Amino acid sequence: MSAIEYRLPQERRIVTEFPGPRSAALAERRKKVVGAGVASTLPVYVADADGGVIVDVDGNSLIDLGAGIAVTSVGASNPAVVSAVQDQVAHFTHTCFMVAPYEGYVEVAERLAELTPGDHEKRSVLFNSGAEAVENAVKIARHATGRDAVVVFDHAYHGRTNLTMALTSKSMPYKSGFGPFAPEVYRVPMSYPYREGLNVDGSKITGEQAAQRAITMIEKQVGAANTAAILIEPIQGEGGFIVPAEGFLPTLVAWAKENGVVFIADEVQAGFARTGAWFASDHEGIVPDLVTLAKGIAGGMPLAAVTGRAELIDAVHPGGLGGTYGGNPVACAAALASIDQMRELDLCGRARTIETTVVGRMNALAKELDVIGDVRGRGAMLAIELVKPGGQEPDADITKKIAAECLAAGVVILTCGTYGNVIRLLPPLVISEELLDDALTVLETAIRTAAQGN
């Protein structure tokens, strides 16, 4: 990976307790004007961010292992992205592509046609968020097939709009009290190797078997002829960074193709070099009919997309897709610069190196501590599942303690999982080995400390 010239020292530096006085004052101001339903993971307020560090308003420099939930993959305030945004802002910030189109939107669509899986003819439509992309992918699938039913999976997360809440599995905090939800959504079991059952002969359930279990439910409870789409995260995000067993995804893709069902891969969190390939779908060679994209696409600017088979997307009548801000010119400029940085810096390769480093150290720790049930993931989309000693019972309490210990030492980590017991690591792909090493040392100490207090 080529060097980036950073504005801020790439270091961990603690100068106050958390939160510091200025962050505490901002928290008080927030209470008076910001809705309580908007939660924040950290009690500190950001003044600056660069590369792999976040600097708060009190001057603390934190190592960022969250990347804004896999958004700033090319680094916070990446110089190439900043330059592209500044240049575009100087010309125009908005015209609405549906009113007065511009080249940046077209060029982003060209890049997506090139990068996403498959060599078929493709079209793209640009939006603002992952939830918007997912909702519109479902619209496209229903319109193209003339069918209504959408099949999703246990542990799935697809967004916070009404339809995407229905598609999402976890009730709290995403769905509780917000119903009724959109109809014709059906949920089937996911392949979750760490928590998967066994066959009657004691052998592990394979990916193909897990897929057939889901297919049987679809055929019996929904009907293939009624199913518009199968929607799945190739690696589940909020549900716990669950990597399905090998063969699970290809078996589902084959069934969908045989039955005229649109296969939608939700690559919102896993896409754009995060898993060590351009997309998580690439790891098993599957070619989705539609792909939903967001997060890492534009270096922190709000942009999302649905990319897929031309005949599906073009089946929608003119005016049926779009949005006032979708494909904003500034966000498109950021996306083009981000994609260039991913190529120039070989961030797919960097993600694989991060995986080797993190998995090696966490697996070694797992041999030492029985609170680590599983270490999994691909590239720089990695997870540590915490359990109570002696079994597989999820331990959300120790997970919270570890996150708090890391923050106190100046490292930002995120948690996730249906049971709230998974630490997810999403460092910027440009993070240096020195910074990553320091962060992992803090994490190891935090896990040991929490385990000793169990």
C-alpha positions as CSV (number, residue, x, y, z in Angstrom):
1,M,0.0,0.0,0.0
2,S,1.3,3.4,-1.0
3,A,1.8,6.0,1.8
4,I,-0.8,8.7,2.4
5,E,0.3,12.0,3.8
6,Y,-1.8,12.5,6.9
7,R,-2.7,15.8,8.5
8,L,-2.9,14.4,12.0
9,P,-0.4,12.2,13.9
10,Q,-1.5,8.6,13.6
11,E,-1.3,7.8,17.3
12,R,-3.3,7.0,20.4
13,R,-3.2,9.9,22.9
14,I,-5.3,10.3,26.1
15,V,-5.3,13.7,27.7
16,T,-8.6,13.7,29.6
17,E,-11.0,11.2,31.1
18,F,-14.0,10.2,29.0
19,P,-16.0,12.2,28.4
20,G,-13.8,15.3,28.7
21,P,-15.2,18.6,29.8
22,R,-16.0,19.9,26.3
23,S,-17.7,16.6,25.3
24,A,-19.7,16.7,28.6
25,A,-20.8,20.2,27.8
26,L,-21.9,19.2,24.3
27,A,-23.8,16.3,25.7
28,E,-25.8,18.7,27.9
29,R,-26.5,20.9,24.9
30,R,-27.6,17.8,22.9
31,K,-30.1,16.7,25.5
32,K,-32.1,20.0,25.0
33,V,-32.4,19.8,21.2
34,V,-31.6,16.2,19.8
35,G,-34.2,13.5,20.0
36,A,-33.5,10.8,22.6
37,G,-34.2,8.1,20.0
38,V,-30.9,9.0,18.3
39,A,-28.2,7.1,20.2
40,S,-24.4,7.4,20.0
41,T,-21.9,4.7,20.8
42,L,-19.3,7.1,22.2
43,P,-19.7,9.7,24.9
44,V,-17.1,12.0,23.1
45,Y,-17.6,14.5,20.4
46,V,-15.4,14.7,17.3
47,A,-13.3,17.7,16.3
48,D,-11.2,16.1,13.6
49,A,-10.5,12.7,12.0
50,D,-7.8,11.6,9.6
51,G,-6.7,8.2,8.4
52,G,-7.1,5.8,11.3
53,V,-7.6,8.3,14.2
54,I,-10.4,10.3,15.6
55,V,-9.6,13.4,17.7
56,D,-12.3,14.6,20.1
57,V,-13.1,18.2,21.2
58,D,-10.9,17.7,24.3
59,G,-7.8,16.7,22.3
60,N,-7.9,13.0,22.8
61,S,-6.7,11.0,19.8
62,L,-8.5,7.6,19.5
63,I,-7.7,4.7,17.2
64,D,-10.7,4.0,15.0
65,L,-11.6,0.4,14.5
66,G,-15.1,1.2,13.4
67,A,-14.6,3.5,10.3
68,G,-18.1,5.0,10.8
69,I,-19.5,1.5,10.4
70,A,-17.4,0.5,7.4
71,V,-17.8,3.9,5.7
72,T,-14.4,5.6,5.8
73,S,-12.6,2.6,4.3
74,V,-10.1,4.8,2.4
75,G,-9.4,6.7,5.7
76,A,-11.1,9.6,7.3
77,S,-10.6,12.8,5.2
78,N,-8.6,10.9,2.6
79,P,-6.7,13.6,0.6
80,A,-7.9,12.4,-2.8
81,V,-11.5,12.4,-1.7
82,V,-11.2,15.8,0.0
83,S,-9.7,17.2,-3.2
84,A,-12.5,15.7,-5.4
85,V,-15.2,17.0,-3.1
86,Q,-13.7,20.5,-3.0
87,D,-13.4,20.7,-6.7
88,Q,-17.0,19.6,-7.2
89,V,-18.4,21.9,-4.6
90,A,-16.7,24.8,-6.3
91,H,-18.8,24.1,-9.5
92,F,-22.2,22.9,-8.3
93,T,-23.6,21.1,-5.3
94,H,-27.0,20.0,-6.7
95,T,-29.2,20.1,-9.7
96,C,-31.2,16.9,-9.1
97,F,-30.2,14.3,-11.6
98,M,-33.9,13.8,-12.5
99,V,-34.1,17.5,-13.6
100,A,-30.7,18.4,-15.0
101,P,-28.3,15.3,-15.2
102,Y,-24.5,15.4,-15.0
103,E,-21.5,13.2,-15.9
104,G,-20.5,12.2,-12.4
105,Y,-23.7,10.1,-12.0
106,V,-23.1,8.3,-15.3
107,E,-19.4,7.7,-14.5
108,V,-20.3,6.1,-11.1
109,A,-22.7,3.9,-12.9
110,E,-20.0,2.9,-15.4
111,R,-17.6,2.0,-12.5
112,L,-20.3,-0.1,-10.8
113,A,-21.1,-2.0,-13.9
114,E,-17.4,-2.8,-14.2
115,L,-16.7,-3.7,-10.5
116,T,-19.8,-5.7,-9.4
117,P,-20.0,-9.5,-10.0
118,G,-20.8,-10.8,-13.5
119,D,-20.2,-9.7,-17.0
120,H,-23.8,-9.3,-18.1
121,E,-25.2,-5.9,-19.1
122,K,-25.9,-3.8,-16.1
123,R,-27.8,-0.7,-15.0
124,S,-27.5,1.4,-11.8
125,V,-29.7,3.7,-9.9
126,L,-28.2,5.9,-7.2
127,F,-29.7,6.8,-3.8
128,N,-28.6,8.2,-0.4
129,S,-28.6,5.3,2.0
130,G,-28.4,1.6,2.3
131,A,-32.0,1.3,3.4
132,E,-33.1,3.3,0.3
133,A,-31.0,1.0,-1.9
134,V,-32.6,-2.2,-0.4
135,E,-36.1,-0.8,-0.6
136,N,-35.7,0.1,-4.3
137,A,-34.1,-3.3,-5.1
138,V,-37.3,-4.9,-3.7
139,K,-39.4,-2.5,-5.8
140,I,-37.4,-3.5,-8.9
141,A,-37.7,-7.2,-8.2
142,R,-41.5,-7.0,-7.5
143,H,-42.1,-4.9,-10.7
144,A,-40.0,-7.2,-12.9
145,T,-41.5,-10.5,-11.7
146,G,-45.0,-9.5,-11.0
147,R,-44.7,-11.3,-7.6
148,D,-45.0,-10.0,-4.1
149,A,-43.2,-12.2,-1.6
150,V,-39.6,-11.4,-0.4
151,V,-37.6,-14.0,1.5
152,V,-35.0,-12.8,4.1
153,F,-33.0,-14.5,6.8
154,D,-32.6,-14.8,10.5
155,H,-30.1,-12.3,12.0
156,A,-30.5,-10.0,8.9
157,Y,-30.3,-6.2,9.1
158,H,-31.4,-4.2,6.0
159,G,-32.4,-0.8,7.4
160,R,-34.8,1.4,9.4
161,T,-37.5,2.4,6.9
162,N,-40.9,0.7,7.1
163,L,-40.1,-1.9,4.5
164,T,-36.6,-2.5,5.6
165,M,-37.6,-2.8,9.2
166,A,-39.9,-5.7,8.1
167,L,-36.8,-7.2,6.3
168,T,-34.7,-6.8,9.4
169,S,-34.7,-9.6,12.0
170,K,-33.8,-7.9,15.3
171,S,-36.6,-6.2,17.2
172,M,-34.7,-4.0,19.7
173,P,-33.8,-1.3,18.9
174,Y,-34.7,-1.4,15.3
175,K,-38.4,-2.5,15.2
176,S,-40.0,-2.4,18.6
177,G,-43.0,-0.1,18.7
178,F,-42.8,0.9,15.1
179,G,-45.2,-1.5,13.5
180,P,-47.3,-2.5,11.6
181,F,-44.7,-3.4,9.0
182,A,-44.9,-4.0,5.3
183,P,-46.4,-7.3,4.3
184,E,-45.3,-10.3,2.2
185,V,-41.9,-10.6,4.0
186,Y,-40.9,-14.2,5.0
187,R,-38.0,-15.2,7.2
188,V,-36.0,-18.4,6.9
189,P,-33.0,-19.8,8.8
190,M,-29.5,-18.5,8.1
191,S,-26.3,-20.6,7.9
192,Y,-24.6,-19.7,11.2
193,P,-21.7,-22.2,11.5
194,Y,-20.8,-21.4,15.1
195,R,-24.3,-21.9,16.3
196,E,-25.4,-24.5,13.7
197,G,-26.8,-27.8,14.8
198,L,-25.6,-31.2,13.8
199,N,-26.9,-33.9,11.5
200,V,-28.3,-37.0,13.2
201,D,-25.0,-38.8,12.6
202,G,-23.1,-36.0,14.4
203,S,-21.6,-34.4,11.3
204,K,-21.7,-30.7,10.8
205,I,-24.5,-29.3,8.7
206,T,-23.0,-28.2,5.4
207,G,-23.8,-25.0,3.5
208,E,-25.7,-27.0,0.9
209,Q,-27.8,-28.6,3.6
210,A,-28.5,-25.3,5.3
211,A,-29.6,-23.8,2.0
212,Q,-31.8,-26.7,1.3
213,R,-33.4,-26.3,4.7
214,A,-34.2,-22.6,3.8
215,I,-35.4,-23.6,0.3
216,T,-37.8,-26.2,1.7
217,M,-39.4,-23.6,3.9
218,I,-39.7,-21.2,1.0
219,E,-41.4,-23.9,-1.2
220,K,-43.7,-25.1,1.6
221,Q,-44.6,-21.8,3.3
222,V,-44.4,-19.2,0.5
223,G,-44.2,-21.0,-2.9
224,A,-41.6,-20.4,-5.5
225,A,-44.2,-19.0,-7.9
226,N,-45.1,-16.3,-5.4
227,T,-41.5,-15.3,-4.5
228,A,-40.2,-12.1,-6.1
229,A,-36.8,-12.1,-4.4
230,I,-34.4,-13.7,-2.0
231,L,-32.5,-10.9,-0.2
232,I,-29.4,-11.7,1.8
233,E,-26.2,-10.2,3.1
234,P,-23.4,-12.5,1.8
235,I,-21.7,-11.7,5.2
236,Q,-24.3,-10.5,7.7
237,G,-23.4,-7.3,9.4
238,E,-25.4,-6.1,12.4
239,G,-26.5,-9.7,13.0
240,G,-23.0,-10.7,14.0
241,F,-20.7,-10.7,11.0
242,I,-21.9,-14.2,10.2
243,V,-20.1,-15.9,7.3
244,P,-22.3,-18.7,6.0
245,A,-20.9,-22.1,5.4
246,E,-19.3,-22.7,2.0
247,G,-21.9,-23.7,-0.5
248,F,-24.9,-22.0,1.1
249,L,-24.9,-19.0,-1.2
250,P,-24.3,-20.8,-4.5
251,T,-27.1,-23.3,-3.7
252,L,-29.6,-20.4,-3.0
253,V,-28.5,-18.6,-6.2
254,A,-29.0,-21.8,-8.3
255,W,-32.5,-22.3,-6.9
256,A,-33.4,-18.7,-7.5
257,K,-32.3,-18.9,-11.1
258,E,-34.3,-22.1,-11.7
259,N,-37.4,-20.5,-10.3
260,G,-37.3,-17.0,-11.8
261,V,-36.6,-15.5,-8.4
262,V,-34.5,-12.3,-8.2
263,F,-31.4,-12.9,-6.0
264,I,-30.5,-9.7,-4.2
265,A,-27.1,-9.4,-2.5
266,D,-27.1,-6.7,0.2
267,E,-23.4,-5.6,0.0
268,V,-24.0,-2.4,1.9
269,Q,-21.5,-3.2,4.7
270,A,-19.4,-5.9,3.1
271,G,-18.7,-4.2,-0.3
272,F,-15.9,-2.1,-1.7
273,A,-12.7,-4.0,-0.7
274,R,-13.9,-4.5,2.9
275,T,-13.7,-8.3,2.8
276,G,-10.5,-8.6,0.8
277,A,-12.4,-8.7,-2.5
278,W,-14.3,-6.0,-4.2
279,F,-17.5,-7.6,-2.9
280,A,-18.3,-10.4,-0.5
281,S,-20.2,-12.2,-3.3
282,D,-16.8,-12.7,-5.1
283,H,-15.5,-15.1,-2.4
284,E,-17.9,-17.9,-3.6
285,G,-18.2,-16.7,-7.1
286,I,-21.9,-16.0,-7.0
287,V,-23.4,-13.5,-9.4
288,P,-26.4,-11.7,-7.9
289,D,-29.2,-10.3,-10.1
290,L,-29.2,-7.1,-8.1
291,V,-26.6,-5.7,-5.6
292,T,-27.3,-3.0,-3.1
293,L,-24.4,-0.8,-2.2
294,A,-23.6,2.1,0.2
295,K,-21.3,2.8,3.2
296,G,-17.7,2.4,1.8
297,I,-18.7,3.6,-1.7
298,A,-18.0,7.3,-1.2
299,G,-15.4,7.9,1.5
300,G,-18.0,9.3,4.0
301,M,-20.3,11.1,1.7
302,P,-23.9,9.9,1.5
303,L,-24.3,7.7,-1.6
304,A,-26.0,4.3,-2.3
305,A,-26.8,2.3,-5.4
306,V,-28.7,-0.6,-6.8
307,T,-26.7,-2.2,-9.6
308,G,-27.9,-5.2,-11.5
309,R,-29.2,-6.9,-14.6
310,A,-30.3,-4.4,-17.3
311,E,-33.5,-6.2,-18.1
312,L,-34.7,-6.1,-14.4
313,I,-33.9,-2.5,-13.7
314,D,-35.0,-1.3,-17.2
315,A,-38.4,-3.0,-16.6
316,V,-39.3,-0.2,-14.3
317,H,-41.2,2.7,-16.1
318,P,-39.5,6.1,-16.4
319,G,-40.1,8.1,-13.2
320,G,-40.6,4.9,-11.1
321,L,-37.1,5.2,-9.5
322,G,-35.2,8.1,-8.1
323,G,-35.1,10.7,-5.4
324,T,-34.3,14.4,-5.0
325,Y,-30.8,13.9,-3.6
326,G,-30.0,10.5,-5.1
327,G,-26.6,10.5,-6.8
328,N,-25.7,14.0,-5.5
329,P,-22.8,15.4,-7.6
330,V,-20.6,15.9,-4.6
331,A,-21.2,12.4,-3.4
332,C,-20.5,11.1,-6.9
333,A,-17.2,12.9,-7.0
334,A,-16.3,11.4,-3.7
335,A,-17.2,7.9,-4.9
336,L,-15.0,8.2,-8.0
337,A,-12.1,9.3,-5.9
338,S,-12.7,6.6,-3.3
339,I,-12.8,3.8,-6.0
340,D,-9.6,5.2,-7.5
341,Q,-7.9,5.1,-4.0
342,M,-9.0,1.5,-3.5
343,R,-7.3,0.5,-6.7
344,E,-4.2,2.6,-6.4
345,L,-3.6,1.6,-2.8
346,D,-4.6,-2.1,-3.4
347,L,-7.0,-1.9,-0.5
348,C,-8.3,-5.4,-1.2
349,G,-4.8,-6.7,-0.6
350,R,-4.5,-4.5,2.5
351,A,-7.8,-5.9,3.9
352,R,-6.4,-9.5,3.5
353,T,-3.3,-8.5,5.4
354,I,-5.4,-7.0,8.2
355,E,-7.3,-10.3,8.4
356,T,-4.1,-12.3,8.8
357,T,-2.9,-10.0,11.6
358,V,-6.1,-9.8,13.5
359,V,-7.3,-13.4,13.1
360,G,-3.8,-14.7,14.1
361,R,-3.7,-12.7,17.3
362,M,-7.4,-13.2,18.3
363,N,-7.2,-17.0,17.6
364,A,-4.1,-17.1,19.9
365,L,-6.0,-15.3,22.6
366,A,-9.0,-17.7,22.1
367,K,-6.7,-20.6,23.1
368,E,-5.9,-18.7,26.3
369,L,-9.4,-17.5,27.2
370,D,-12.6,-19.5,27.1
371,V,-14.7,-16.4,26.8
372,I,-13.9,-16.2,23.1
373,G,-16.3,-18.5,21.4
374,D,-15.5,-17.7,17.8
375,V,-13.3,-15.6,15.7
376,R,-14.6,-15.1,12.1
377,G,-15.0,-12.8,9.1
378,R,-13.1,-11.9,6.0
379,G,-10.7,-9.2,5.2
380,A,-11.2,-6.2,7.5
381,M,-14.7,-7.3,8.4
382,L,-13.9,-9.4,11.5
383,A,-15.7,-10.5,14.6
384,I,-15.1,-11.9,18.0
385,E,-18.1,-13.7,19.6
386,L,-18.0,-13.6,23.4
387,V,-19.6,-16.4,25.5
388,K,-19.9,-17.5,29.1
389,P,-17.1,-19.9,30.1
390,G,-17.7,-23.5,29.4
391,G,-20.2,-23.3,26.6
392,Q,-21.8,-21.2,23.9
393,E,-24.2,-19.0,25.9
394,P,-23.9,-15.5,24.6
395,D,-22.4,-13.0,27.0
396,A,-23.5,-9.4,26.2
397,D,-22.3,-8.1,29.5
398,I,-18.6,-8.9,29.0
399,T,-18.9,-7.5,25.5
400,K,-20.0,-4.2,26.8
401,K,-17.2,-4.2,29.4
402,I,-14.6,-4.9,26.7
403,A,-15.9,-2.0,24.6
404,A,-15.8,0.3,27.6
405,E,-12.2,-0.8,28.5
406,C,-11.1,-0.1,25.0
407,L,-12.6,3.3,24.9
408,A,-11.0,4.2,28.3
409,A,-7.6,3.3,26.7
410,G,-8.3,5.2,23.5
411,V,-9.6,2.6,21.0
412,V,-13.0,2.7,19.3
413,I,-14.6,-0.7,18.8
414,L,-18.2,-1.5,17.8
415,T,-20.5,-4.3,19.0
416,C,-23.2,-6.1,17.2
417,G,-25.1,-9.4,17.0
418,T,-28.6,-10.7,17.6
419,Y,-27.5,-11.5,21.2
420,G,-25.4,-8.3,21.7
421,N,-22.3,-10.4,22.2
422,V,-20.1,-9.8,19.2
423,I,-17.2,-7.3,18.9
424,R,-16.9,-6.2,15.3
425,L,-13.7,-4.8,13.9
426,L,-13.9,-2.5,10.8
427,P,-10.7,-0.5,10.7
428,P,-10.1,1.9,7.9
429,L,-8.3,-0.2,5.2
430,V,-5.4,2.4,5.2
431,I,-4.6,1.9,8.9
432,S,-0.9,1.4,9.5
433,E,0.5,-1.8,10.9
434,E,1.8,0.2,13.9
435,L,-1.5,1.8,14.7
436,L,-3.3,-1.6,14.2
437,D,-0.8,-3.3,16.5
438,D,-1.3,-0.8,19.2
439,A,-5.1,-1.1,19.0
440,L,-5.0,-4.9,19.1
441,T,-2.8,-4.8,22.2
442,V,-5.4,-2.6,23.9
443,L,-8.1,-5.0,22.8
444,E,-6.3,-8.0,24.0
445,T,-5.7,-6.4,27.4
446,A,-9.4,-5.4,27.6
447,I,-10.5,-8.9,26.9
448,R,-8.1,-10.4,29.5
449,T,-9.3,-7.9,32.1
450,A,-12.9,-8.6,31.4
451,A,-12.4,-12.3,31.5
452,Q,-10.6,-12.2,34.8
453,G,-13.6,-10.3,36.3
454,N,-16.1,-13.0,35.0
